[in-house]
Amino acid sequence: MKAMIPYLNFDGQAEAAMLFYQKVFDGTFLGQGIMYMGDVPGMEKLSDEEKKRVMHASLSFGKGCMLMASDILPSMGHQLVKGNNHYILLSPDTKEEADRVFQALAEGGKVQMPMQDQFWGDYYGIVIDQFGVQWMINYSQNG
């Protein structure tokens, strides 16, 4: 396996979310940057609102990390169901980076478990960001 890349779906919020994550993680968009549904051949009949939705975005950050996202298209029968069956776990290089990323993700979101030293020896916390994405931040001094 070469990589495991989280792919997020949104209901019209993909652009805002990916720009937010670009800022949080100091990332760079790959390829053509953020691609929109209106730029896809065959999608000319979409509403103006749906043409502005994200078809695909790839964000690169850190040491080989990547996050991808797109929006759903309600006119094609897509329906977004937010659930609690997924988290994205980040392993920062320093405790300071763990705190910085946690606080940035918590802006407009909800802290489920504040960053704190855990019984297993790591520094760990859980936050749900303003877009409903669940994040675990785990800093380990042991690598």
N, C-alpha and C positions, 0 to 999 in steps of 0.2 A: 504494500500500500504506500503510495507516494504522499498522500495528505488526506486530512479530514477537514472539510471546510463547512462551517455553519452557513446555511442558506435560509434567509428569512423572507417571509411573505408579509406584505402589508396591504391595507385597504386604502390606498391613496396617500400613504404617509412614507413610502420608501425613500423618496428624495430627501425629505426632512430628516428621516432617521439616519440615512447614510452620511449626510452632511454633518449631523451631530456626531456620529461615530468617527468620522474623519478628524473632527476637532479633538474628541476625547483621546484618540489613539495616535494622533499626528500622522495620519495615513495618507496614502496616495491612491487615487483611482487608476485602475489599469485599463488598457485598451483605449476605447473611445470615451472613457469616462462614464457618465451616467447616460444610458440609452433609454429612449422613450418609446412608448407604444406607437405614437404617431409617425415615428421614423421607420417602422417595420413595413416592408412591402405587403400589401393585402389588408392593411388595417385602416385604409382610408375612410371606411364607413363608421368608424368609432365616433362617439360624441367628442366634442372639444375637451371635455373633462377627462375622458378616458385616454385621449391622445397624449395628455400631459402625464399620465401614469408611467412609472418606471418599468421598462421591459427587462432590464438587467443592469446591475452595478456590481463591480468587484473592487473591494478596498483592500489594499495591501498595507501592513503595518508591522512594526517590531521585527523580530528575527524569523521571517518566513510565515507570519500569520496572515490570514486572509478571512474576509467576511464578504458574503455575496447576498444580494437581495433583489426582489422585484415586487410589483403590485399585482393584485388580482384584477380580473376584469369581470365586474358584475354582469355586463351585457352578454358574456359568454357562459353565464351560469356559475361562475366562480363564487365561492363564499368563504370568507375568512372566519375561522373559529379559533379564538384565543384559548389556549389551554395551559395547564401547569405541568405538562409532560416533557418539558425540555428546559435545559439550562445551558448556558455557555460558560465554561470554566476557563478562567484566565490565570496564568502562572507568571506574574511579574518578576522582574529580576531583583527588585529591592522592595523593602517594606514601604519606603517613601512612594515608589511608583504604585504600589498596591493602594495606598491611601489616596493618591491623586486620582487614579482611575475610578476608584469606588465613589469618591465625592463627586466626580464629574458625572458618572452614570446616575447618581442619586438626585441630581438636579431635576426637579419636576417629577421625580419618581417616588418610590417607596422602599425604605430600608426594611428588609425582612430580618436580617441579623447583622448588627454592626460589626465592623472589622475589630477582631480581638484575638488574642492568643488562645489557642485551642488545646485540649488535653492531649491531642496527638502530636503536638509540638509545632504546628504551623500557625500562621497568622491568616485568618479566614473571615469572610463575610459574604452576605447574600443581599442583592439589591434588584428590584424590578424597576427598569428605567421608564421614562415618560411614554414609551411606545409599547409597554407591556412585555418587553423582552426580559427574561430572568437571567441574571448573571451571578456566578460564584467567582469570588476572587480569592486565590489561595497562594500565599507567599510561603515558600519553604526554604529555610536556611540550608537545608541539605540538598538543594538542587531540585 
